[in-house]
Amino acid sequence: MAKVLLKNLKKSYQNNQIIKNINLEINDGEFIVVLGPSGCGKSTMLRMIAGLEKVTEGEIYIGQTNVTKLEPKDRSIAMVFQNYALYPHMTVYKNIAYGLKLHKVPKAEIEKKVEIAAEMLQLKDLLQRKPNQLSGGQRQRVAMGRAIVREPNVFLFDEPLSNLDAKLRTQMRFEIKNIHRNVKTTSIYVTHDQIEAMTLADRIILLNKGEIEQIGTPNELYESPASTFVGGFIGNPPMNFISGEIANKYLQIDSLNSSKIAGIRPERIQITDKERETNKNECLIPFNIKMCESIGHETLIYGNIENSNTELIVKESSHSFVKNKKINLQILYKDLHLFNATNGKRL
């Protein structure tokens, strides 16, 4: 195991800068998830750590070794891809053992390592099958087994679950987390799926246009977003934002002028029968319901603040709402997040 250090890391293609001066320290044994929208540079960053992309500027350390110019095979990393990258003509056993065989590991040691990995990944009964005889989840387990037996210093995961259906993704998230608890290898996991990030990560690195927007635990990013981008990206549905004259009129915060934006999570907004505020810790907002969407145990209510174009989403446990109905929303001031309207940064 080893820590990973990125120093002033940059990547450009001609005049297009993909990664912009990233500095990051990943602790020994930590499970880091790199999260962000398509095109933010997360896979490029992972591929530079793996040695599959050349670094334009900066340095990469794995443990005490500067690996910036080393070949992938010399970096003590193992990578798990979204397309599994299995050899179709080889059995499961041979796929898992292939890397060890290339490194001339003794046969008895290979057998022991494969047996341990197969036991961990519930592959013992599948070792003589070929990839085309396996389900998507089983193929992904084989790809992970191939990585585990190499005992690398760092695991790199490049959106490994994106080809699986929802049920299998949930199952594989559990298995990946369980494997990490067992082997305790430093892991860097790239995804655009915030559910994967929130359930797997010790810390999340949220990227935006090649830069780190925020680093923190899943709870820190959810409860204390560093910017409107973080608040709008983390959470489903995302954070609501109220700005300008509407915020001044309804939120009634003296310090909330047009240079500030107020954010609030959908589940922190309450529907109320009150006609006016009863204490200084709350405000009421008149709201027009446009649409309700049932998602099982919860209902998402879409609409707009009365006499404005400001739209909000409210998450409620009740189901007794109708379209075009006017209601009052209750917001507690303690649940508001304030941001700079110019740069979106948290105040």
SULSULLIN-V31025 format. One line per field, one symbol per residue. ss: DSSP state (A for helix, B for strand, O for the rest). A space follows every 10 residues. Layout:
# SULSULLIN-V31025
ss->???
This chain:
# SULSULLIN-V31025
ss->OOOBBBBBBB BBBOOBBBBB BBBBBBOOOO BBBBBOOOOO OAAAAAAAAA OOOOOOBBBB BBOOBBOOOO OAAAOOBBBB BOOOOOOOOO BAAAAAAAAA AAOOOOAAAA AAAAAAAAAA OOOAAAOOOB AAAOOAAAAA AAAAAAAAAO OOOBBBBBOO OOOOOAAAAA AAAAAAAAAA AAAOOBBBBB BOOAAAAAAA OOBBBBBBOO BBBBBBOAAA AAAOOOBAAA AAAOOOOOOB BBBAAAAAAA AOOOOOOOOB BBBBOAAAOB BBOOOOOOOO OBBBBBBBBB BBBBOOOOBB BBBBBOOOOO BBBBBBOOOO OOOOOBBBBB BBAAAOBBBB OOOOBBO
